[in-house]
């Protein structure tokens, strides 16, 4: 089984271990990812904040998926999943689709919008039975997870059938499947605040601090993320957030790294090296 | 910004907003109190919680985006936007740096988008 893979700016450039762990886990499930060559920014919410034309930048990425002959694209980040999915919906309007094709034509591309955008957490949830059979090492961590918000909302567009858009269960269920315990610290369904950084860095760090304090109070072994943004704030900027409170320190993993550990995959192949597995 | 007629000012959006939780005031402050002036649409984190929770389905996200396009952007957004316009991506990296990064992690090669891509696709006056 092979799917197209949209890396997004942040994961492509700053978080290769997320892609590495994803590939390792999916390989064990018999799934291979083909990266979209020349992929552009998904457009949301940065370009969207400046122009309604952001849809056409997003449509370019979908056109690349179609050119590859794929009908499903796997994403790892919340914003990208959200922007690409909303674009698929927008392209169902014949006029929007015609305009997208007018703009793509000089690039030798075309788009129909017949692409399924699927975040890793959704793909893994579909493979629950197979995962169960591959888990060889029950984990005993206490995990403080943050749901990737934009993967689930708006519920009507993101297609959360059977799940709750305000309190999604799929990531939680995957963690429990590994044997790990989900820490109920109250912020699992709250936005991490990472995107606030572009407009108000102090507020963004305060949002991160609020989360880390709640997690510390409830006791956890690690933070778990399914989005580059939350990892950026809560891992990469953590040293700034906890400068005066070192007791708040937490290691932070990506969902596929935890899943891979439960599968007994080697840590190096999950990107758990060079200080990531702290 | 024009206050949406459908809004019943119930305040649900404010209670679920992550920005309000840390003392910032995003678009939801304006919805609960149309006279409010101490808010900024740029503080919205795009988490869609208010949008999902609104009992009368106000298109809060859409309103916020429309208002952003009328206003001057903070430096962080402006910088990221200009980066997309020039490189196609919101963060800057050269093909050589990317090749090195991916080789180091034993990942397949990934090509960056062609320069000028965003200008073909977006009709924006900069």
Interface residues (C-beta under 8 A of the other chain):
Chain A: X7 X9 X10 X12 X13 X14 X16 X17 X19 X20 X23 X35 X37 X38 X39 X40 X41 X43 X44 X45 X46 X47 X48 X49 X50 X51 X52 X53 X54 X56 X57 X59 X60 X79 X82 X103 X104 X106 X107 X149 X150 X153 X154 X155 X165 X166 X190 X191 X192 X193 X194 X195 X196 X197 X198 X199 X200 X201 X203 X206 X207 X210 X271
Chain B: X16 X18 X19 X21 X22 X23 X24 X40 X42 X43 X45 X46 X47 X48 X49 X51 X52 X53 X61 X65 X68 X69 X73 X74 X76 X77 X80 X81 X84 X88 X89 X90 X91 X93 X98 X101 X102 X104 X105 X106 X107 X108 X110 X111 X112 X113 X114 X117 X118 X120 X121 X122 X123 X124
